[in-house]
Amino acid sequence: MYSLTESPVRKKPKKKIIILVVILAILIVGGVGAWFYEHRYISPIPKSVQQSVNFPIYYPEQKKLPFGYTFNLKSFSNPRQNILLYAVDYGVGQKVVFSLQKKPSDEQINNFYTYNMPLTIPLNTSVGQARIGLAGQPPNRKTIASLPTSDGVWILATAPDNINQNQFDQVIKSLRE
């Protein structure tokens, strides 16, 4: 038994255990930090391009594009105020050209379908429902996807009429804000 004046002898933790716990804590914190760093969101769109329009920019995620398709980050242009163009390259000199602009009225979009794409196929995407069809006459016929988004952007994608339809659909489905 201990008397009131004596205290029980406490064993001091061994230095090796303390060092091991500290190293383990550093590794855990570093691992969590590295995971967050790896999974952070960084837009590939240059700031100057983002500032050139007053609507959200939708673009394809490279990892979701079909094999051989590349989001061309050097293809951005503004042919007119608040219109943005860029391309996804594939094959030899082939491309899908995207046009983004403020969404016009539903009536204007429906007129576009009536006069330019009378036959369309719907395609559900994570950013809205696209309609895909052909426009123009040979040899200038194009495959077109029209995608009005819920936040006021109208996306048009134009490709050669001989593009692989499954790959074109995959390009359209790869879009994100």
C-alpha positions in Angstrom: 0.0 0.0 0.0 1.0 3.6 -0.6 1.0 6.2 2.1 -0.5 9.6 1.4 2.9 11.1 1.1 4.2 8.7 -1.4 3.1 8.6 -5.0 3.0 5.5 -7.1 5.9 5.2 -9.4 4.8 5.8 -13.0 6.7 4.2 -15.8 7.7 6.7 -18.4 6.7 5.8 -22.0 9.5 4.5 -24.0 11.0 7.0 -26.4 10.7 4.5 -29.3 6.9 4.3 -28.9 6.5 8.1 -28.8 8.7 8.5 -31.9 6.6 5.7 -33.7 3.3 7.4 -32.8 4.6 10.8 -34.1 5.8 9.3 -37.3 2.5 7.5 -37.8 0.6 10.7 -37.2 2.7 12.6 -39.7 2.2 9.8 -42.3 -1.6 9.9 -41.8 -1.9 13.7 -42.0 0.4 13.7 -45.1 -1.6 11.0 -46.8 -4.9 12.8 -46.2 -3.4 16.0 -47.4 -2.1 14.3 -50.6 -5.5 12.8 -51.3 -7.2 16.2 -51.0 -4.5 17.7 -53.2 -4.9 15.0 -55.9 -8.8 15.4 -55.8 -9.0 19.1 -55.8 -10.9 20.8 -58.6 -8.8 22.8 -61.0 -10.5 24.1 -64.2 -8.4 23.6 -67.3 -10.1 26.7 -68.8 -7.6 29.7 -68.7 -8.8 32.7 -66.6 -8.7 35.0 -69.6 -11.2 32.7 -71.4 -13.4 32.4 -68.3 -13.5 36.2 -68.1 -14.4 36.6 -71.8 -18.0 35.4 -71.4 -20.7 36.0 -68.8 -22.1 32.5 -68.5 -20.8 29.2 -67.2 -18.3 27.3 -69.4 -19.0 23.7 -70.2 -16.1 21.6 -71.4 -15.3 17.9 -72.0 -13.5 16.0 -69.3 -10.4 14.5 -71.1 -10.6 11.2 -69.2 -14.2 10.7 -70.4 -13.5 11.3 -74.1 -13.2 8.3 -76.4 -9.7 7.0 -77.1 -7.9 9.2 -79.6 -10.0 12.3 -78.8 -8.3 15.3 -77.2 -9.7 18.5 -75.7 -7.7 21.2 -77.5 -7.0 23.8 -74.8 -5.3 26.1 -77.4 -8.4 26.2 -79.6 -10.5 28.8 -77.6 -11.7 31.8 -79.5 -14.4 34.5 -79.2 -15.7 35.3 -82.7 -18.3 37.6 -81.2 -19.0 39.0 -77.7 -20.3 36.3 -75.4 -19.8 33.5 -77.9 -17.1 30.9 -77.1 -15.6 28.3 -79.5 -13.3 25.5 -78.8 -12.5 22.1 -80.3 -12.0 18.4 -79.5 -9.5 16.9 -82.0 -9.5 13.4 -83.3 -8.2 11.4 -86.2 -6.1 13.2 -88.7 -7.2 16.8 -88.8 -10.8 16.0 -87.7 -12.5 17.9 -84.9 -15.7 18.4 -83.0 -16.3 22.2 -82.7 -18.2 23.5 -79.7 -20.0 26.8 -79.6 -21.3 28.2 -76.3 -23.6 31.2 -75.9 -26.4 32.5 -73.8 -29.5 30.3 -74.2 -32.0 32.0 -76.5 -35.8 31.6 -76.0 -37.4 28.1 -76.3 -39.2 29.4 -79.4 -35.9 30.3 -81.0 -34.4 26.9 -80.2 -37.4 25.1 -81.5 -37.2 27.2 -84.7 -33.5 26.1 -85.0 -34.6 22.5 -84.8 -37.4 23.0 -87.3 -35.3 24.7 -89.9 -31.9 23.2 -89.4 -32.3 19.8 -87.7 -35.9 18.5 -88.4 -34.9 14.9 -87.4 -33.2 14.6 -84.0 -32.4 11.9 -81.5 -32.5 12.7 -77.8 -29.4 12.1 -75.7 -29.4 12.4 -71.9 -26.3 13.9 -70.4 -25.3 15.0 -66.9 -25.8 18.6 -67.9 -29.2 18.3 -69.7 -30.9 16.6 -72.7 -29.1 17.0 -76.0 -30.7 16.6 -79.4 -28.5 15.1 -82.1 -29.2 15.3 -85.8 -27.8 16.2 -89.2 -27.8 19.6 -90.8 -27.1 20.8 -94.3 -26.7 19.0 -97.6 -23.9 16.9 -98.9 -21.0 17.6 -99.2 -21.5 20.2 -96.4 -23.7 18.1 -94.1 -22.7 18.1 -90.4 -23.6 16.1 -87.3 -24.9 18.5 -84.7 -25.7 18.2 -81.0 -27.8 20.9 -79.4 -27.8 21.1 -75.6 -29.6 23.9 -73.8 -28.6 23.7 -70.2 -30.8 24.6 -67.2 -28.5 27.5 -66.2 -28.9 29.5 -69.4 -26.2 28.2 -71.7 -26.8 26.8 -75.2 -24.1 24.4 -76.3 -23.8 23.4 -80.0 -21.3 20.7 -81.1 -20.6 20.3 -84.8 -18.7 17.4 -86.4 -18.3 15.8 -89.8 -21.3 13.7 -90.8 -19.2 10.5 -90.9 -18.2 10.7 -87.3 -18.7 7.5 -85.3 -22.1 8.1 -83.6 -21.2 6.3 -80.4 -18.0 8.3 -80.1 -19.8 11.6 -80.8 -22.4 10.7 -78.1 -19.5 10.0 -75.7 -18.0 13.4 -76.4 -21.3 15.1 -75.7 -21.7 13.0 -72.5 -18.3 14.0 -71.3 -19.3 17.7 -70.8 -19.1 19.3 -67.4 -19.2 22.8 -66.0 
